[in-house]
């Protein structure tokens, strides 16, 4: 059985990663400096990927089992995919500000919907 409290805690951790990614992006935009891919981007991406994949499997299982109103597994998959994308984009100053922020807001909205359903 999937523990809603554990999933809630993991979802909060994913929100912290989202906040961290957004902070990295804001710093990158301000500094206008590209990173070293193997020293900065790749290790961060792998950390996010591991955490997000684990969260996704639990969240997807919980949503499919409990079927909360207006929350579907394809939305969680979009969160996973978008988080992985922006975890790389955040390091590059040429990333579109509008597109990046759209993804951040979309991810945040879905995570909040999940947290509300878990409560």
Secondary structure, DSSP 8 states (H G I E B T S, - for coil): ---HHHHHHHHHHHHHHHHHHHHHHHHHHHHT----IIIIIHHHHHHHHHHHHHHHHHHHHHHHHH--TT--HHHHHHHHHHHHHHHHHTT-TTS-HHHHHHHHHHHHHHHHHHHHHH-
